[in-house]
């Protein structure tokens, strides 16, 4: 009815990993792959790979074919199917031999060809001339795009990286650290999001071994001592739990789990915990048959042992974004030792260890889903993955590979705030996200038409920051005014910012002819080309008029490219980057002008004429940047002003003077409220009570709604005073949002 064991990785006595033959691989996949065609596909892939890699040695000195075998072996441990194992065996052939993708498709089918093709593009990442801090975002984008098309691509790549880490001793110290750092930066976050704990944990530990060898060894020593010290206590605890579960006739199996070295390293060196303060170093895992039994076992454990308050977590009712489900509680055993107890079903345990790889386990017989159906299932099960695929599909609209990777990292891989819709759907957001981010995460149309919101039943502004566990409801209106430039300050997710910018750009260009769009796009691009030394439009077009550029930006002609540039898709600097043209040095002022009354000073210069931009109305306390205007000195903008976005050559550092004269500055603001009697009177009364001057005020009813938009210009001394004023305005009955405007 139950058994007690311990999960651990089998290593050789010298601490290394065993080497496997193709026969070992066959003995691993034969028990679950019975289809003769599937077996033949794998064997044929091995034969081709062995032939193509014949005579080639790895840096370790072993025949190169050993690496594809080990990659396939890792995947077979996860019970993956014939196309995945065949792809693993062939994954280096196109990059390193004369085999082509067309030949692979002809011999092994479309699935294998697609996976190998994506892997080949990823394999072309070269680390030899780069340090660990400057991996190219374009290379990493290839990984994400391949993964979005077919998750099996990243499963093979993770196995490939894991085996490379296992044999890293053969490389130089610099290469070891570069590969280890990239693993932590790119691959382990993906493994974590996909829930593949086994691969993630081993890759993290191996990476730490090369990046921080002394700390790695220190933690390993502490772990061994702790395990030896607690061995008797752990066995006693497991026996006592097993006896109780037998008495209640619950079928189970039990394991002990030691926390990974990297997880302990993070707690000790990133969060400041002492080793003895980490309660879940040793854990007991109880695996049963039914979900209801998990809660029954939890009750039995809490009746028998004292739980530590605040340490209980129910990941069954609230699964993690990577589908992880389990009950966690921390108890004090009879001898005073502290242990974490994890309780889950067999199915939950499989997903907890293997994540999405468990979903891709090979199945035979009727009703087996196709690869496309499996991919769609993943999008349904991993709600973040749909956003991921969507962002990958729109990658051409990203301003740069760097921006694309940053968007993924911030909006998806670092999402750790979980907010509910009124119907109970969980929406994941990065820390600091607002109600407006939530609206755009549901759907861009919801964001565009948002006019108000409630959190836990209370009306709040769109700028309200959300916290895990809150229930948020968005109010929309068909005739809503839509995004404005000040919304860029309200959202924190890069995806929402990008959509708002595109919306504003389309609105700005609405109604102009294609000829006008081409003209504006050409002028915009030529301004960028002048900064890299191109003297004429003819010279620019001679450089641009080639198929490589057209293919890169998915256009068929220069005219189409200009129209796209007018929409900032691509932005001019993307074209410059694609052509590998370097910009000239930053623009320098030649004739300084004086303005002693200015509240701003230029870093490294004096007596320079400055003026505050009317579009974004900066005030003391704002982060600012200077824009060099020909013959008009420097115009000071807020750093997030969209009117200087994409500029580099004319931007110059500026700062507010330390000793500012007492004065007030105009700020354009917009207020959203539910219409009611005396609303404007209450607004003006409050501003008067705060001695805040108002130079203009205009109110408009939003058509088809009971909401009103109030545009006004306030005069304030600094950012702190403005924020206090906004907070006070939000306290007026019916007012649900106040924000600044950028024209």
C-alpha positions in Angstrom: 0.0 0.0 0.0 2.9 2.3 0.3 6.7 2.6 -0.2 9.3 5.0 1.0 12.2 6.1 -1.1 14.4 9.0 -2.1 14.8 10.7 -5.5 18.4 11.2 -6.7 20.5 11.4 -9.9 22.7 8.3 -10.5 26.3 9.4 -11.0 29.5 7.4 -11.4 31.8 7.0 -8.4 34.1 9.8 -9.7 31.1 12.2 -9.8 30.8 12.1 -13.6 27.9 10.9 -15.7 27.6 7.5 -17.4 28.1 7.3 -21.2 25.3 5.6 -23.1 25.3 3.6 -26.4 22.6 3.6 -29.0 21.6 0.2 -27.6 21.2 1.8 -24.1 18.9 4.4 -25.8 16.9 1.6 -27.5 16.4 -0.2 -24.2 15.0 3.0 -22.8 12.5 3.8 -25.5 11.5 0.3 -26.6 9.2 -0.3 -23.5 7.0 2.7 -24.4 7.4 3.0 -28.2 5.9 -0.1 -29.7 5.1 1.3 -33.2 7.5 -0.2 -35.7 7.5 2.9 -37.9 8.4 5.0 -34.9 11.2 2.7 -34.0 12.5 2.6 -37.5 12.4 6.5 -37.7 14.7 6.7 -34.6 17.1 4.0 -35.8 17.3 5.6 -39.2 18.1 9.0 -37.6 20.9 7.4 -35.6 22.4 5.7 -38.7 22.4 9.0 -40.6 23.8 11.0 -37.7 26.5 8.4 -37.1 27.5 8.4 -40.7 27.6 12.2 -41.0 29.5 12.7 -37.8 32.0 9.9 -38.5 35.6 10.9 -37.7 34.5 14.0 -35.8 35.6 14.3 -32.1 34.2 16.4 -29.3 36.4 18.6 -27.1 36.1 15.8 -24.5 37.9 13.5 -26.9 34.9 11.1 -27.5 33.3 10.5 -30.9 30.8 13.3 -31.7 27.9 10.9 -32.1 28.1 10.5 -28.3 26.5 13.9 -27.8 23.3 13.3 -30.0 22.9 9.9 -28.3 23.0 11.5 -24.8 20.6 14.3 -25.8 18.2 11.7 -27.1 18.7 9.6 -23.9 17.7 12.6 -21.7 14.5 13.0 -23.8 13.8 9.3 -23.7 14.0 9.5 -19.9 11.0 11.8 -20.2 9.3 9.3 -22.6 9.2 11.6 -25.6 8.1 10.3 -29.0 9.9 9.3 -32.2 9.9 12.7 -34.0 11.5 14.3 -30.9 14.1 11.6 -30.4 14.9 11.5 -34.2 15.3 15.4 -34.1 17.7 15.0 -31.1 19.9 12.6 -33.0 19.9 14.9 -36.0 20.0 18.3 -34.3 23.7 19.1 -35.2 23.8 17.5 -38.6 22.7 20.5 -40.7 25.0 22.9 -38.8 28.1 20.7 -38.8 27.8 18.4 -41.9 26.6 18.6 -45.5 23.1 17.3 -44.7 20.3 19.8 -45.7 16.9 20.5 -44.2 15.3 19.5 -47.5 17.0 16.1 -47.3 15.8 15.7 -43.7 12.2 16.5 -44.6 12.3 14.0 -47.5 13.7 11.2 -45.3 12.1 12.0 -41.9 9.1 14.1 -42.5 7.9 17.6 -41.9 7.8 17.4 -38.1 11.5 16.4 -37.7 12.6 18.9 -40.4 10.8 21.8 -38.7 12.3 20.9 -35.3 15.9 20.5 -36.7 15.5 23.7 -38.8 14.6 25.7 -35.7 17.4 24.1 -33.7 19.9 24.8 -36.5 19.1 28.5 -36.3 19.6 28.4 -32.5 22.8 26.4 -32.9 24.3 29.3 -34.9 24.7 31.3 -31.7 28.4 31.8 -31.3 29.9 32.5 -27.9 33.5 32.4 -28.8 33.9 36.2 -29.4 31.5 37.4 -26.7 31.6 37.6 -22.9 28.8 36.5 -20.6 27.3 40.0 -20.4 26.8 40.7 -24.1 24.9 37.8 -25.7 23.0 39.1 -28.6 19.2 39.5 -28.2 18.8 38.4 -31.8 20.2 35.0 -31.0 17.8 34.6 -28.0 14.9 35.7 -30.1 15.5 32.7 -32.3 15.1 30.4 -29.3 11.8 32.0 -28.4 10.4 32.0 -31.9 11.3 28.3 -32.4 9.7 27.5 -29.1 6.5 29.3 -30.0 6.1 27.3 -33.2 6.7 23.9 -31.6 7.5 23.3 -27.9 9.5 20.2 -28.8 12.2 22.6 -30.2 13.0 23.9 -26.7 12.7 20.4 -25.1 15.5 19.2 -27.4 17.5 22.5 -26.9 17.2 22.1 -23.1 18.4 18.5 -23.3 21.3 19.7 -25.6 22.3 22.4 -23.1 22.1 20.0 -20.2 24.5 17.5 -21.7 26.9 20.3 -22.7 26.9 21.4 -19.1 27.6 17.9 -17.9 30.7 17.8 -20.1 31.8 21.4 -19.6 35.2 20.4 -18.0 36.7 20.0 -21.5 36.3 23.8 -22.3 38.4 26.8 -21.1 37.4 28.6 -18.0 36.1 31.6 -19.9 33.9 29.4 -22.1 32.6 27.5 -19.1 31.5 30.7 -17.4 30.0 32.2 -20.5 27.9 29.1 -21.2 26.9 28.7 -17.5 25.8 32.4 -17.3 23.8 32.2 -20.5 22.1 29.0 -19.1 20.9 31.0 -16.1 20.0 34.0 -18.1 18.0 32.3 -20.9 17.5 28.5 -20.5 16.6 27.9 -16.9 13.9 30.6 -16.9 12.3 28.8 -19.8 12.6 25.4 -18.1 11.0 27.0 -15.0 8.1 28.5 -16.9 7.6 25.1 -18.7 7.7 23.4 -15.3 10.6 21.0 -16.2 12.0 21.0 -12.7 14.4 18.1 -13.3 16.3 19.8 -16.1 16.0 23.2 -14.5 17.4 22.1 -11.2 20.4 20.2 -12.7 21.2 23.0 -15.1 21.1 25.6 -12.3 23.4 23.5 -10.0 25.9 22.8 -12.8 26.0 26.5 -13.8 26.6 27.6 -10.3 29.4 25.0 -10.0 31.4 26.9 -12.7 30.3 30.5 -11.9 30.7 30.3 -8.1 32.8 27.1 -7.4 33.6 28.0 -3.8 30.1 28.8 -2.8 28.9 25.7 -4.6 31.3 23.5 -2.6 30.4 25.3 0.6 26.7 24.5 0.2 27.3 21.0 -0.9 29.3 20.4 2.3 26.6 21.9 4.5 24.0 19.8 2.8 25.9 16.6 3.3 26.5 17.4 7.0 22.8 18.2 7.5 21.6 15.1 5.8 24.0 12.9 7.8 22.9 14.6 11.0 19.2 14.2 10.3 19.2 10.7 8.7 17.8 9.0 11.7 15.3 11.8 12.4 14.1 11.7 8.7 13.6 7.9 8.8 11.7 8.1 12.0 9.4 10.8 10.6 8.7 8.8 7.4 8.0 5.6 9.4 5.6 7.5 11.7 3.7 9.1 8.8 3.6 5.7 6.9 2.1 4.0 10.0 -0.7 6.6 10.3 -1.5 6.4 6.6 -1.7 2.6 6.7 -4.1 2.9 9.6 -6.4 5.2 7.5 -6.1 2.7 4.5 -4.7 5.3 2.2 -2.6 4.1 -0.7 0.6 6.1 -1.0 4.3 6.2 -1.7 6.7 8.5 0.0 10.0 10.1 -1.0 12.5 12.5 0.6 13.8 15.5 -1.4 16.9 17.6 -0.8 16.6 21.2 -1.9 18.8 22.0 -4.9 22.2 23.7 -4.3 21.2 26.7 -6.5 17.9 27.2 -4.6 19.9 27.3 -1.3 22.4 29.6 -2.9 19.7 32.1 -3.9 18.3 32.1 -0.4 21.7 32.5 1.3 23.4 35.0 -1.1 20.5 36.8 -2.8 18.0 37.0 0.1 20.4 36.9 3.1 19.2 33.7 4.9 21.5 31.7 7.1 21.7 28.0 6.1 19.9 27.0 9.3 17.1 29.5 8.6 16.1 27.6 5.4 13.3 25.3 6.6 12.7 23.4 3.4 16.2 22.0 2.8 14.9 18.5 3.5 11.3 17.7 2.4 9.1 14.6 2.7 6.9 14.1 -0.4 3.8 12.0 -0.1 2.2 10.8 -3.4 -1.3 9.4 -3.3 -4.0 8.4 -5.9 -6.8 11.0 -5.5 -6.9 14.7 -5.1 -9.3 14.4 -2.1 -6.8 12.2 -0.4 -4.2 15.0 -0.5 -6.4 17.1 1.8 -7.2 14.1 4.0 -3.4 13.4 4.4 -2.9 17.1 5.2 -5.4 16.9 8.0 -3.8 13.8 9.4 -0.3 15.4 9.3 -1.6 18.5 11.1 -3.3 16.4 13.7 -0.1 14.5 14.4 2.6 17.3 14.1 2.5 21.0 14.9 2.5 23.1 11.6 4.5 26.3 11.4 2.0 29.2 10.9 2.2 31.0 7.5 4.0 28.1 5.8 1.0 26.3 4.3 0.4 26.7 0.5 -2.4 25.2 -1.5 -1.0 24.9 -5.1 -3.8 22.4 -5.9 -6.6 25.0 -5.7 -4.3 27.7 -7.1 -1.7 26.0 -9.5 1.5 27.8 -10.4 1.7 29.2 -13.9 3.8 26.2 -15.0 0.9 23.9 -14.0 2.6 22.8 -10.7 0.1 21.4 -8.2 0.8 20.3 -4.6 0.0 21.0 -1.0 3.0 22.3 1.0 3.1 22.5 4.8 6.1 22.9 7.2 6.0 20.9 10.5 8.0 20.4 13.6 8.8 16.7 14.1 8.8 15.0 17.5 12.6 15.5 18.0 12.3 19.3 17.2 13.6 19.2 13.6 11.7 21.2 10.9 10.6 19.5 7.7 8.6 20.6 4.7 5.9 18.1 3.7 4.6 18.1 0.1 1.4 16.2 -0.8 0.3 15.5 -4.3 -1.2 12.8 -6.6 0.8 10.7 -9.1 -0.4 12.9 -12.0 0.6 16.0 -10.1 4.0 14.6 -9.3 4.6 13.8 -12.9 3.8 17.3 -14.0 5.8 18.8 -11.0 8.9 17.0 -12.1 8.6 17.1 -15.9 6.1 20.0 -16.6 5.2 20.4 -20.2 7.4 17.4 -21.1 4.9 15.2 -19.3 2.2 16.6 -21.6 4.3 15.6 -24.6 4.8 12.0 -23.4 4.5 9.6 -26.2 1.1 7.9 -26.6 0.0 5.1 -29.0 -3.4 3.9 -30.1 -6.6 5.5 -31.2 -7.4 9.1 -30.4 -3.8 10.3 -30.3 -3.5 14.0 -30.9 -1.4 15.5 -33.7 1.5 17.8 -32.9 -0.6 20.9 -33.7 -3.3 19.7 -31.4 -0.8 19.1 -28.6 0.6 22.6 -29.2 -2.9 24.1 -28.9 -3.5 22.2 -25.7 -0.3 23.7 -24.2 -1.7 27.2 -25.0 -4.8 26.3 -23.2 -3.1 24.7 -20.2 -0.4 27.3 -19.8 -2.3 30.6 -20.0 0.9 32.6 -20.2 2.0 30.6 -23.3 -0.8 32.0 -25.4 0.6 35.5 -24.8 4.0 34.2 -25.5 2.9 32.8 -28.9 1.0 36.0 -29.7 4.2 38.1 -29.0 6.2 35.7 -31.2 3.7 36.1 -34.0 4.0 39.9 -33.7 7.8 39.9 -33.5 8.1 41.8 -36.8 6.4 44.7 -35.1 8.9 44.8 -32.2 11.2 47.7 -32.5 14.3 45.6 -32.1 15.3 42.1 -31.0 16.5 43.6 -27.7 13.1 45.1 -27.1 11.3 41.8 -28.0 13.5 39.8 -25.6 13.0 42.5 -22.9 9.3 42.3 -23.4 9.2 38.6 -23.0 11.4 38.7 -19.9 9.4 41.4 -18.2 5.9 40.6 -19.2 6.0 36.8 -19.2 9.0 35.2 -17.6 9.0 37.7 -14.6 5.2 37.7 -14.2 4.5 36.9 -10.5 1.3 38.8 -9.7 -1.9 36.8 -10.1 -5.2 38.7 -10.4 -8.7 37.2 -11.0 -11.4 38.3 -13.5 -15.0 38.3 -12.1 -15.4 34.8 -13.7 -12.4 33.4 -11.8 -9.8 33.4 -14.7 -6.3 34.1 -13.5 -4.4 36.9 -15.2 -0.6 37.0 -14.7 1.2 40.3 -14.5 4.6 41.6 -13.6 5.0 43.4 -10.2 3.8 47.0 -10.3 1.2 46.4 -13.0 -1.9 48.5 -13.0 -5.6 48.1 -13.7 -4.9 49.3 -17.3 -2.3 46.6 -17.8 -4.9 44.1 -16.6 -7.4 45.4 -19.2 -4.8 45.1 -22.0 -3.9 41.6 -20.8 -7.5 40.5 -21.2 -7.6 41.9 -24.7 -6.3 45.0 -26.5 -9.9 46.0 -27.3 -10.8 45.9 -23.6 -7.8 48.1 -22.9 -8.6 50.6 -25.7 -12.2 51.0 -24.5 -11.6 51.0 -20.8 -13.2 53.9 -18.9 -13.1 52.6 -15.3 -12.6 49.6 -13.1 -13.4 48.1 -9.7 -11.0 46.0 -7.5 -12.7 43.7 -4.9 -15.9 45.6 -5.6 -14.5 49.1 -5.0 -14.3 51.7 -7.9 -10.6 52.5 -8.5 -8.6 54.6 -11.1 -7.1 52.8 -14.1 -3.7 53.7 -12.6 -4.3 51.5 -9.5 -1.5 49.0 -8.8 -2.7 45.4 -8.5 -1.8 42.7 -6.0 -2.0 38.9 -6.0 -5.4 37.6 -5.1 -7.5 40.7 -6.0 -10.5 40.5 -8.3 -10.6 43.1 -11.0 -13.4 44.1 -13.3 -13.0 46.5 -16.2 -15.8 48.9 -17.3 -15.7 49.6 -21.0 -17.7 51.9 -23.4 -18.1 51.6 -27.2 -17.5 55.3 -27.6 -14.7 55.6 -25.1 -12.1 58.3 -25.9 -9.4 55.5 -26.3 -5.7 55.6 -25.4 -4.0 58.9 -25.0 -0.3 59.6 -24.6 -0.6 59.9 -20.9 -1.7 56.3 -20.8 2.0 55.4 -21.4 2.6 56.5 -17.8 -0.2 54.4 -16.5 0.9 51.0 -17.8 4.0 49.0 -16.7 3.9 46.0 -19.1 5.9 46.5 -22.3 3.2 44.8 -24.4 0.6 47.4 -23.3 3.1 50.3 -23.9 3.8 49.0 -27.4 0.2 48.6 -28.3 -0.7 52.2 -27.1 2.2 53.6 -29.1 1.0 51.9 -32.2 -2.6 53.0 -31.6 -1.4 56.6 -31.2 0.7 56.3 -34.4 -2.1 54.9 -36.4 -4.4 57.6 -35.1 -1.9 60.3 -36.1 -1.6 58.9 -39.6 -5.3 58.3 -40.2 -6.6 59.9 -43.3 -3.3 60.6 -45.1 -2.7 59.2 -48.5 -0.2 56.5 -49.3 1.9 59.1 -51.2 2.0 61.3 -48.1 2.9 58.3 -45.9 5.7 57.4 -48.3 7.0 61.0 -48.3 7.0 61.2 -44.5 8.6 57.8 -44.1 11.4 58.7 -46.6 12.0 61.9 -44.8 12.1 60.2 -41.4 14.5 57.6 -42.7 16.8 60.1 -44.4 17.2 62.0 -41.1 18.5 58.8 -39.6 20.8 58.1 -42.5 22.3 61.6 -42.3 23.4 60.8 -38.8 25.5 57.9 -40.2 27.1 60.0 -42.9 24.8 59.4 -45.9 24.7 62.6 -47.8 21.8 62.2 -50.2 18.5 60.3 -50.7 19.9 58.8 -53.8 22.8 57.3 -51.8 20.4 56.1 -49.2 18.2 54.4 -51.7 21.1 52.7 -53.4 22.0 51.1 -50.1 18.4 50.2 -49.3 17.3 48.7 -52.6 18.2 45.1 -52.1 16.3 41.8 -51.5 17.9 41.2 -48.1 16.4 44.3 -46.6 13.1 43.7 -48.2 13.0 40.1 -46.8 14.1 41.3 -43.4 11.2 43.7 -43.1 8.7 41.7 -45.1 8.1 44.3 -47.9 8.3 44.2 -51.7 9.5 47.7 -52.6 11.1 50.8 -51.2 7.7 52.6 -51.3 6.2 49.9 -49.1 9.2 50.2 -46.8 8.7 54.0 -46.5 5.0 53.5 -45.6 5.9 51.0 -42.9 8.6 53.4 -41.5 6.0 56.2 -41.3 4.1 53.8 -39.0 7.3 53.2 -37.0 7.2 49.6 -38.0 10.1 49.3 -38.5 11.6 52.3 -36.8 14.4 54.1 -38.7 17.1 52.8 -36.3 16.1 49.2 -37.0 16.9 49.7 -40.7 20.2 51.3 -39.7 20.9 48.3 -37.5 20.0 45.8 -40.2 22.5 47.4 -42.5 25.2 47.4 -39.8 25.7 51.2 -40.2 27.3 53.0 -37.3 26.1 56.3 -36.0 28.3 59.4 -35.8 29.3 60.8 -32.5 26.8 62.7 -30.4 25.8 66.1 -31.6 27.8 68.8 -29.9 26.7 72.4 -29.1 28.9 74.9 -30.9 27.4 78.2 -29.8 26.3 78.1 -26.1 23.4 80.5 -25.3 22.7 81.8 -21.8 19.6 81.8 -19.6 20.3 82.4 -15.9 16.6 82.0 -15.0 16.3 78.4 -16.2 15.5 75.8 -13.6 17.6 73.3 -15.6 21.3 73.0 -16.2 23.2 71.0 -18.8 25.7 68.5 -17.5 29.2 69.5 -18.4 28.2 72.9 -19.8 27.1 76.4 -18.6 25.2 79.3 -20.0 23.2 77.2 -22.3 19.7 78.4 -23.3 17.1 75.9 -22.2 13.3 75.8 -22.4 10.7 73.4 -21.0 8.9 71.3 -23.7 5.2 72.2 -24.1 4.3 68.6 -25.2 5.1 66.9 -21.9 5.3 69.8 -19.5 8.2 68.6 -17.2 8.4 69.9 -13.6 11.0 69.5 -10.9 11.1 65.9 -9.7 10.5 64.5 -13.2 13.3 62.5 -14.9 14.4 64.7 -17.8 16.5 64.7 -20.9 17.6 67.6 -23.2 16.9 67.7 -27.0 19.3 69.9 -29.0 17.3 72.2 -31.3 19.2 73.8 -34.1 19.7 77.5 -33.2 17.2 77.3 -30.3 19.3 75.8 -27.6 18.0 72.8 -25.6 14.4 71.8 -25.1 13.9 69.8 -21.9 11.5 66.8 -22.1 10.4 64.2 -19.7 12.4 61.0 -20.4 9.2 59.1 -21.3 8.0 61.7 -23.8 7.0 59.9 -27.0 8.0 62.9 -29.1 11.7 62.1 -28.5 11.4 58.3 -28.7 14.0 56.8 -31.0 16.2 59.9 -30.9 19.8 59.4 -29.8 22.2 61.8 -31.6 20.4 65.0 -30.4 19.8 63.9 -26.8 22.0 65.4 -24.0 22.0 64.9 -20.3 20.3 67.7 -18.2 19.3 68.0 -14.6 17.2 70.2 -12.3 19.3 72.8 -10.5 19.9 72.1 -6.8 18.8 75.6 -5.7 15.5 76.4 -7.5 13.8 79.7 -7.4 10.2 79.6 -6.0 7.9 79.3 -9.0 5.1 77.2 -10.5 5.0 75.2 -13.7 2.1 74.4 -16.0 1.0 70.8 -16.1 -1.7 69.5 -18.5 -3.8 66.9 -16.9 -6.9 64.8 -17.6 -9.5 63.6 -15.2 -12.1 60.8 -15.7 -15.2 60.7 -13.6 -18.8 59.6 -13.4 -21.0 62.6 -14.4 -23.0 64.2 -11.5 -24.2 67.6 -10.3 -21.6 69.9 -8.9 -18.7 67.8 -10.1 -16.8 70.7 -11.6 -17.6 72.9 -8.6 -16.1 70.3 -6.3 -13.0 70.0 -8.4 -12.4 73.8 -8.5 -13.2 74.0 -4.7 -10.5 71.4 -3.9 -7.9 73.0 -6.1 -8.7 76.4 -4.6 -8.3 75.0 -1.1 -4.8 73.8 -2.1 -3.9 77.2 -3.6 -3.5 75.5 -7.0 -4.0 77.8 -9.9 -6.1 76.6 -12.9 -5.6 78.4 -16.2 -8.0 76.3 -18.3 -10.7 73.7 -17.7 -12.7 71.9 -20.4 -15.2 69.1 -19.6 -16.8 66.7 -22.2 -19.3 64.0 -21.7 -18.2 60.7 -23.2 -20.8 59.8 -25.9 -23.1 56.9 -25.0 -21.9 56.8 -21.3 -22.4 58.5 -18.0 -18.7 59.4 -17.8 -17.1 62.8 -18.2 -13.5 63.7 -19.3 -12.1 66.9 -17.8 -8.9 68.5 -19.4 -7.3 71.1 -17.3 -4.0 73.0 -16.9 -2.7 73.2 -13.3 0.2 75.2 -12.0 2.4 73.3 -9.4 5.8 73.7 -7.8 7.1 70.2 -8.3 6.3 66.5 -8.8 5.6 65.8 -5.2 3.0 68.6 -5.0 1.4 67.3 -8.2 1.1 63.8 -6.9 -0.5 65.0 -3.7 -2.9 67.1 -5.8 -3.8 64.1 -8.0 -4.4 62.0 -4.9 -6.7 64.6 -3.5 -8.6 64.8 -6.7 -9.1 61.1 -6.8 -10.8 61.4 -3.4 -13.6 63.4 -4.9 -16.8 61.4 -5.3 -17.1 60.0 -8.8 -13.5 60.7 -9.9 -11.8 57.4 -10.8 -8.7 58.5 -12.6 -6.4 61.5 -12.9 -3.2 61.6 -15.0 -0.9 63.8 -17.0 -1.2 64.4 -20.7 1.6 64.4 -23.3 0.6 66.2 -26.5 
